[in-house]
Amino acid sequence: MTSRCFERKLETMSCDERAALQGDRLRAVVARVYEHVPFYRRRLEQHGIHPDDIRSLSDLSRLPFTTKTDFREEYPFGLFAVPMSRVVRLHASSGTTGKPTVVGYTRRDIDLWARTCARTLACAGGSRNDVVQVAYGYGLFTGGLGMHYGGEKLGATVIPMSGGNTKRQIMLMQDFGTTLLCCTPSYALEIAEVATDMGVDMRKLKLRAGLFGAEPWSARMRQAIEERLGLQAFDIYGLSEVIGPGVSSECDAHCGLHVFEDHFYPEVIDPESGQPLPDGERGELVFTCLTKEALPLLRYRTRDITRLMRAPCPCGRTLVRMERVSGRTDDMLIIRGVNVFPSQIESVLLEIEGTEPHYLIVVDRRENMDELEIQVEVNERVFSDEVRGLEALRQKVASEIFSILGLTAKVTLVEPRSIERSQGKAKRVIDKRVL
Ligand code: DLL
């Protein structure tokens, strides 16, 4: 029995038929970026590749990679393949330093995104009869608006709650009869905890399924969420550069996440050598956007670690599955759903007079909420200053961090030379969270 699909034909077509479609789309997108994105024309020429050389999917591995550094160097719009007059939406996620990674969408991209998010909701059994509470953040982050448009495309009733305001979230779940909840897994646990404090038994509500993603989570967290909220949990994956949520999602077989590969073609590579790995082997996930207009990326390195699985799935979808993301190849942390690179924090500290380039980032989780502490050494002059001066400096660091990350951090100023020096690679991050 095939489970619910939003676009059944495209999700269940034979693999050969899909490969032919992907091959056609790959040829078209390479020609398009060569013509419209000076960055890609240069890159392809440097690699001695002309669009005519790319004839089928098997030529994909000849193409160069795109990385987050390319976004930084082409900031803000250098990777766009259409004039700004055709871009109807911008979103952004963290860059590795002060500047964000900017992504753009044409009107057709927004429609594509709504459809892939509708597929995601249908994977979790969603239909027009559902009431979808979107508790991902709205704004530059793609989670809120992505799932919002997906819910509307499906014809469901959408509650645009955004994150936070937990008591109100719970009240509306009760009053509006929410059936599908979309939020980060850590926020789902927080909702469960607040409900307990309020004396609300979440298992008695109409909640049926939760679509959780945007950060890593474990089987243990899944079990805790399912028990406390009385719902079936589904893992959903995506990243802003590729489109946002709606890149891959779990179906009710819960054996990996189906990748919407007719639009986002996945490969897994050895992160050291860059060589493609055979199906089933773990490595770094790479995506080529086959159909996007504003930001069609060739072989974008996600830094996420997973493997691809092609065995048939009982749900009837023929889309390749990826295993739950098990880690990253770089040092990106996800704190309260916000992507944080230690280098962003470092670039803030280096700009501030009075601090030393010796710091420690401590991440912990208390009562289901991530906490970020930054310990930073001050120089001798500041250290011997009055308490008032120290407090002003502490506040300045905290507010600069907030303006770059959008996260409140506890800042602790410490004595000169008190942070342990290392003999080799500096250990700048202590992550005490147990998922
Ligand atoms: O987090 C998009 C999204 C929103 C996905 C809502 C799912 C739900 P970014 O902010 O660009 O986009 O962060 C992308 O988050 O490269 C992964 O490292 C991580 N990530 C996203 N989903 C998952 C997941 C959104 N299900 C980065 N499991 C990605 C583990 C995830 N990590």
Boltz pocket constraint, residues with backbone or C-beta under 6 A from the ligand:
constraints:
  - pocket:
      binder: B
      contacts: [[A, 93], [A, 136], [A, 141], [A, 142], [A, 143], [A, 212], [A, 213], [A, 214], [A, 215], [A, 216], [A, 217], [A, 235], [A, 236], [A, 237], [A, 238], [A, 239], [A, 240], [A, 241], [A, 244], [A, 245], [A, 246], [A, 302], [A, 304], [A, 325], [A, 328], [A, 337], [A, 339]]
      max_distance: 6.0
